[in-house]
């Protein structure tokens, strides 16, 4: 789904970089924390943690060797930020190793999110903080919502591919998972950014990179259907010209909770 790190950065990674500092702030990390970044991808969250706190130590894990290599190449926090290939469902790390664990735009893609959260809780010390955020694919991620509305207008079969029904992406779902895992002081909030595009091409060309469900759908289309989709998107965006810059709102649901102290 997201197989190329460079293409991911151009399509969605730039918005991850904007959202990462907001999740770090929401998480309320203590200074000097040792943090696990679950699904570290191209490094946006790990770098946001390290950039905010010069004493923080971050270990990023991701199942993609390519993403780990890409993040390592961009790492300007040598000695404080490390990346390795790893599976959130089977961390293979000692109990209580971390002061906190964070995850940005990942938990909805983990096959067994309950098992993963159990593992993350295990490696986070009692009293430690666990926080995560996922895109609100139903209503709050307008760049994708408009895309799928236009796709369905051109191709009614496109509706079954939309991320709208993806797990954990609606209000209350992340906090319910956190509570089921036995975390305490659970709090959920929406966090928002603006996705700003320099032109219509800046928006449309991202879908031609084949990344994510929308990108994979776009590159499989016949040329004439691609053209029809492009025209439908222009109409729905109501741009005066293709060179006109524009912004669309984007929202995640963010949750945080604490590992309870044992009696």
ROVO-791755 format. One line per 3 residues: number of its first residue (from 1); for each residue z, y, x of C-alpha. Coordinates in nm, 2 decimals. Each point is the difference from the previous one (the first is absolute). Example, Ala and Ser with C-alpha at 12.3 -4.5 7.8 and 13.67 -1.06 7.14 Angstrom:
<pts>
1	0.78:-0.45:1.23  -0.07:0.34:0.14
</pts>
This chain:
<pts>
1	0.00:0.00:0.00  0.09:0.24:0.28  -0.16:-0.17:0.30
4	-0.10:0.28:0.23  0.26:0.24:0.14  -0.24:0.29:0.07
7	-0.16:-0.02:-0.35  0.35:-0.03:-0.16  0.10:0.32:0.18
10	-0.30:0.19:-0.14  0.04:-0.13:-0.35  0.38:-0.03:-0.07
13	0.18:0.04:0.33  -0.02:0.38:-0.01  0.20:0.00:-0.32
16	0.25:-0.25:0.14  0.07:0.26:0.28  0.08:0.26:-0.26
19	0.22:-0.23:-0.20  0.19:-0.15:0.29  0.23:0.31:0.07
22	0.09:0.02:-0.37  0.11:-0.36:0.00  0.20:0.05:0.32
25	0.18:0.31:-0.16  0.06:-0.19:-0.33  0.15:-0.29:0.20
28	0.28:0.21:0.14  0.01:-0.19:0.34  0.30:0.06:0.22
31	-0.07:0.16:0.33  -0.07:-0.25:0.28  -0.08:-0.29:-0.23
34	-0.18:-0.31:0.11  -0.26:-0.04:-0.26  -0.24:-0.28:-0.11
37	-0.33:0.11:-0.13  -0.12:-0.27:-0.23  -0.38:-0.02:-0.01
40	-0.05:0.27:0.26  -0.38:0.02:-0.03  -0.14:0.27:0.21
43	0.34:0.14:0.09  0.04:0.30:-0.24  0.35:-0.08:-0.11
46	0.14:-0.11:0.34  -0.14:0.32:0.16  0.16:0.21:-0.28
49	0.34:-0.15:0.06  -0.02:0.05:0.37  -0.14:0.35:-0.03
52	0.29:0.10:-0.23  0.28:-0.14:0.21  -0.03:-0.02:0.38
55	0.27:-0.26:0.02  -0.15:-0.24:-0.25  -0.13:-0.34:0.10
58	-0.28:-0.16:-0.21  -0.14:-0.35:0.00  -0.32:-0.03:-0.21
61	-0.13:-0.33:-0.12  -0.33:-0.07:-0.17  -0.20:-0.32:-0.06
64	-0.32:0.16:0.14  -0.06:-0.03:0.37  -0.26:0.27:-0.03
67	0.24:0.25:-0.16  0.27:-0.08:0.25  -0.24:0.07:0.29
70	-0.12:0.32:-0.17  0.35:0.13:-0.05  0.10:-0.09:0.36
73	-0.29:0.20:0.13  0.11:0.30:-0.19  0.37:-0.04:0.09
76	0.13:0.32:0.17  0.37:-0.12:-0.03  -0.01:-0.26:0.28
79	0.34:-0.17:0.03  0.12:0.11:-0.35  -0.28:-0.15:-0.22
82	-0.13:-0.35:0.04  -0.26:-0.19:-0.21  -0.04:-0.38:-0.04
85	-0.18:-0.24:-0.22  0.24:-0.14:-0.26  0.04:-0.12:-0.36
88	0.25:0.18:-0.23  0.06:-0.33:-0.18  0.12:-0.17:0.32
91	0.13:0.25:0.25  0.14:-0.23:0.26  0.26:0.27:0.10
94	0.38:-0.02:0.03  0.22:0.09:-0.29  0.11:0.37:-0.02
97	-0.23:0.11:0.29  -0.10:0.33:-0.17  0.18:0.30:-0.14
100	-0.28:0.06:-0.25  -0.33:-0.14:-0.11  -0.29:0.20:-0.15
103	-0.33:-0.10:-0.15  -0.29:0.23:-0.10  -0.27:-0.11:-0.24
106	0.04:-0.37:0.08  0.24:-0.18:-0.23  -0.25:-0.04:-0.29
109	-0.23:-0.19:0.24  0.26:-0.25:0.12  -0.07:-0.34:-0.17
112	0.37:-0.07:-0.05  0.17:0.34:-0.02  0.34:-0.16:-0.09
115	0.00:-0.22:0.31  -0.10:0.29:0.21  0.28:0.23:-0.13
118	0.25:-0.28:0.06  -0.12:-0.02:0.36  0.02:0.37:0.04
121	0.35:0.01:-0.14  0.10:-0.28:0.23  -0.10:0.19:0.32
124	0.15:0.33:-0.12  0.37:0.04:0.07  0.26:0.04:-0.28
127	0.00:0.36:-0.11  -0.35:0.04:0.13  -0.28:0.17:-0.21
130	-0.32:-0.17:-0.13  -0.27:0.23:-0.14  -0.36:-0.04:-0.10
133	-0.28:0.17:-0.19  -0.32:-0.11:-0.17  -0.29:0.19:-0.15
136	0.02:0.06:-0.38  -0.33:-0.16:-0.06  0.03:0.03:-0.37
139	0.00:0.37:-0.04  0.11:0.18:0.31  -0.27:-0.07:0.26
142	-0.28:0.21:-0.14  -0.26:-0.06:0.27  0.00:-0.36:-0.10
145	0.06:0.04:-0.37  -0.31:0.23:-0.03  -0.20:-0.24:0.20
148	0.07:-0.29:-0.23  -0.05:0.20:-0.31  -0.34:0.09:0.13
151	-0.07:-0.35:0.11  0.08:-0.14:-0.35  -0.23:0.26:-0.16
154	-0.29:-0.13:0.22  0.10:-0.37:0.01  0.24:-0.12:-0.27
157	0.09:-0.31:0.21  0.16:0.23:0.26  0.31:0.03:-0.21
160	0.13:-0.34:0.09  0.00:0.09:0.37  0.22:0.32:-0.03
163	0.33:0.01:0.18  0.16:0.14:-0.32  0.17:-0.33:-0.08
166	0.13:-0.06:0.36  0.37:-0.10:0.02  0.28:0.24:0.09
169	-0.21:0.31:-0.06  0.16:0.12:-0.32  0.32:0.20:-0.06
172	0.31:-0.22:0.02  -0.16:-0.31:0.15  0.11:0.06:0.36
175	0.35:0.09:-0.10  0.02:-0.31:-0.21  -0.10:-0.21:0.31
178	0.26:0.18:0.22  0.27:-0.07:-0.25  -0.10:-0.37:-0.04
181	0.04:-0.03:0.38  0.36:0.11:-0.03  -0.05:0.35:0.16
184	0.24:0.27:-0.11  -0.03:0.38:-0.05  -0.36:-0.06:-0.11
187	-0.20:0.32:-0.07  -0.36:0.03:-0.09  -0.21:0.33:0.00
190	-0.36:0.10:-0.01  -0.13:0.17:0.31  -0.33:0.20:0.00
193	-0.26:0.14:0.23  -0.34:0.16:-0.05  -0.31:-0.19:0.12
196	-0.23:0.28:0.13  -0.37:-0.06:0.05  -0.22:0.23:0.19
199	-0.30:-0.08:-0.22  -0.13:-0.26:-0.24  -0.14:-0.20:0.30
202	0.35:-0.01:0.15  0.12:-0.17:-0.32  -0.30:-0.23:-0.07
205	-0.07:-0.12:0.36  0.35:-0.16:0.02  -0.10:-0.25:-0.27
208	-0.31:-0.10:0.21  0.23:-0.13:0.28  0.07:-0.31:-0.20
211	0.38:0.03:0.01  0.24:-0.10:-0.28  -0.11:-0.12:-0.34
214	-0.20:0.32:-0.08  -0.18:-0.01:0.33  -0.08:-0.37:-0.02
217	-0.14:0.06:-0.35  -0.21:0.30:0.10  -0.18:-0.17:0.30
220	-0.09:-0.30:-0.21  -0.18:0.21:-0.26  -0.38:0.02:-0.02
223	-0.14:0.33:0.13  -0.09:0.13:-0.35  0.35:-0.08:-0.13
226	0.16:0.17:0.30  -0.21:0.31:-0.08  0.10:-0.01:-0.36
229	0.37:-0.03:0.10  -0.03:0.29:0.24  -0.15:0.22:-0.27
232	0.26:-0.10:-0.25  0.28:0.09:0.25  -0.16:0.34:0.07
235	0.00:0.06:-0.38  0.36:-0.10:-0.05  0.12:0.21:0.30
238	-0.17:0.31:-0.16  -0.10:0.14:0.34  -0.22:0.31:0.01
241	-0.17:-0.14:0.31  0.03:-0.30:0.23  0.13:0.23:0.28
244	0.29:0.13:-0.21  0.35:-0.11:0.14  0.24:-0.15:-0.26
247	0.34:-0.16:-0.03  0.13:-0.29:-0.22  0.37:-0.08:-0.05
250	0.14:-0.33:0.14  0.34:-0.15:-0.08  0.20:-0.29:0.12
253	0.31:-0.16:-0.15  0.27:-0.01:0.27  0.32:-0.20:0.00
256	0.30:-0.03:0.22  0.31:-0.21:0.00  0.28:-0.11:0.23
259	0.10:-0.35:0.12  0.35:-0.06:-0.14  0.30:-0.07:0.23
262	0.13:-0.35:-0.04  0.35:-0.06:-0.11
</pts>
